[in-house]
Amino acid sequence: MVDADEGQLEIVALGAALKIERQRQGLSLQALSARSGVSFGLLSELERGLGNPSFQSLHRIASALGVPLSKLLAGLAGDGMVVRAGERYRLPVAAGTPDAQRVVRELLTPRSASNLQLIRSTIPPGFSNEGQPFRHLGTESVTVERGVLIVVHGERRVELAEGDTMTYGCSTPHWWANGHDDVTVVLGAVSPLEA
């Protein structure tokens, strides 16, 4: 049985794949709606990772795009090796999240990769997840590309400037804060193996 969160992630992936293919073909939402017979509203919702489209609607969309439905259903798995800059999967942000907490997380590795994930996070000014620290299995290594990142790992607090890297075990509660008055950009690699 698929849990609700996993199902929502699949809809987000499907919507992202649809949007990439539609834009690749130079089609507007209106044009795809007219070509497929699927309402503009449903297409718009789907591209935003919302809704629960019927199989018939998905089949009509795929036919209108001239691609196999399996290509859309595969989401952004791609060829398993290459993720193009315009095809990055954006990890969803919970509805109602305040702007200062809306971190844009782009997966730079293929979604099918299970041993390593590389994520580019654009962190807004004022962000802190101190009230909801992360704790999971694995090892994480983060490098600050721009700005200042404060990392609190257990009892240790470290301020990372541009070019600095920190690697830590994820089973210890840890949280981040933007220590800069502008966005901070971080590259993070996560492995399911604990260091």
C-alpha positions in Angstrom: 0.0 0.0 0.0 1.3 3.5 -1.0 1.1 6.0 1.9 -0.3 9.5 1.2 3.0 11.3 1.3 4.6 8.8 -1.2 1.5 9.2 -3.5 1.8 12.9 -3.3 5.5 12.8 -4.3 4.5 10.7 -7.3 1.9 13.3 -8.4 4.6 16.0 -8.0 7.0 13.9 -10.1 4.4 13.3 -12.7 3.5 17.0 -12.9 7.1 18.0 -13.2 7.7 15.5 -16.0 4.5 16.8 -17.8 5.6 20.4 -17.5 9.1 19.6 -18.8 7.8 17.7 -21.8 5.1 20.4 -22.6 7.8 23.2 -22.4 10.2 21.1 -24.4 7.6 21.0 -27.2 6.9 24.7 -26.9 3.3 24.2 -25.9 1.3 26.5 -23.6 -1.1 25.0 -21.1 -3.9 26.4 -23.3 -2.6 24.6 -26.4 -2.1 21.3 -24.6 -5.6 21.6 -23.1 -7.1 22.2 -26.6 -5.0 19.4 -28.1 -5.8 16.8 -25.4 -9.3 17.7 -24.4 -8.2 17.9 -20.8 -9.3 21.0 -18.9 -6.8 23.9 -18.4 -7.5 23.7 -14.7 -6.7 20.0 -14.4 -3.4 20.5 -16.4 -2.4 23.5 -14.2 -3.1 21.6 -11.0 -1.2 18.5 -12.2 1.9 20.6 -13.1 1.8 22.1 -9.6 1.8 18.6 -8.1 -1.9 18.7 -7.1 -5.0 16.7 -7.9 -5.7 13.1 -8.7 -6.0 12.7 -12.5 -7.8 9.8 -14.0 -6.0 7.2 -16.1 -8.1 8.4 -19.1 -7.0 12.0 -18.6 -3.3 10.9 -18.3 -3.7 8.8 -21.5 -5.2 11.8 -23.4 -2.4 14.1 -22.2 0.4 11.6 -23.2 -1.3 11.1 -26.6 -1.5 14.8 -27.2 2.2 15.1 -26.4 3.0 12.2 -28.6 4.9 10.3 -25.8 4.2 7.0 -24.2 2.2 7.3 -20.9 5.0 5.3 -19.3 7.4 8.2 -19.9 5.2 10.6 -17.9 4.6 8.0 -15.2 8.3 7.4 -14.9 8.5 11.0 -13.6 12.0 12.4 -13.7 13.9 9.1 -13.6 15.4 10.0 -17.0 18.3 7.8 -18.2 19.5 7.1 -14.7 22.7 9.1 -15.2 22.1 12.6 -16.3 19.9 15.4 -14.8 19.8 18.5 -17.0 19.6 21.9 -15.3 16.1 22.5 -16.5 14.9 19.0 -15.4 15.8 19.1 -11.7 13.2 17.6 -9.4 12.1 20.1 -6.8 11.3 18.5 -3.4 7.9 19.6 -2.4 7.3 22.3 0.3 4.3 21.8 2.6 1.3 24.0 1.8 1.0 27.0 4.1 4.8 27.2 4.8 5.8 30.8 5.5 8.1 32.4 2.9 11.0 32.6 5.4 10.8 28.8 5.7 10.4 27.9 2.0 13.7 26.3 1.1 14.0 25.4 -2.6 15.5 22.0 -2.7 16.6 20.7 -6.1 17.7 17.1 -6.5 20.8 17.1 -8.7 21.1 13.3 -8.9 18.6 11.0 -10.7 15.5 10.2 -8.6 16.2 6.5 -9.1 19.6 6.8 -7.3 19.3 5.2 -3.8 22.9 5.2 -2.5 23.6 8.9 -3.0 21.6 12.1 -3.3 23.0 15.5 -4.2 20.7 18.4 -3.3 21.0 22.1 -4.0 19.2 24.1 -1.3 18.4 27.8 -1.7 17.7 29.0 1.8 15.7 32.3 2.3 16.9 35.0 4.7 15.6 34.3 8.3 15.3 30.5 7.8 15.8 28.2 10.7 14.4 24.7 11.4 15.6 24.7 15.0 12.1 23.8 16.1 12.0 20.8 13.8 15.5 19.3 13.7 16.3 16.4 11.3 17.2 13.0 12.5 17.5 10.0 10.1 19.9 7.3 9.0 22.9 8.3 6.8 25.8 10.6 6.4 25.5 14.2 5.0 28.1 16.5 3.6 27.2 20.1 3.0 29.2 22.8 1.2 28.2 26.5 1.2 28.2 27.8 -2.3 26.9 31.3 -1.3 26.1 33.0 2.0 26.5 31.6 5.5 25.0 28.4 6.9 24.7 27.7 10.6 24.7 24.0 11.3 23.8 22.6 14.8 24.7 19.0 15.1 23.8 17.6 18.6 25.5 20.1 21.0 27.9 21.4 18.4 27.2 24.7 16.5 29.3 25.5 13.4 29.1 28.6 11.2 30.1 27.7 7.6 31.1 30.5 5.1 31.4 30.2 1.3 33.5 27.2 0.3 33.3 25.6 3.8 32.2 22.0 4.1 30.9 20.0 7.0 30.2 16.2 7.1 28.2 14.5 9.9 26.2 11.5 10.8 22.5 12.1 10.4 21.3 9.9 13.3 22.2 12.8 15.7 19.6 15.5 15.6 20.7 18.4 13.5 19.3 21.7 12.1 20.2 24.6 9.8 19.8 28.3 9.9 20.6 31.0 7.3 23.3 33.1 9.0 23.2 35.7 6.2 20.9 38.6 5.3 20.4 37.3 1.8 19.8 33.8 0.4 22.3 31.1 1.2 22.9 28.3 -1.3 24.1 24.9 -0.1 25.1 21.8 -1.9 24.4 18.7 0.2 25.3 15.1 -0.5 23.4 12.4 1.5 24.2 8.7 1.7 22.1 6.1 3.5 25.2 4.8 5.1 26.2 6.2 8.6 29.8 7.4 8.9 
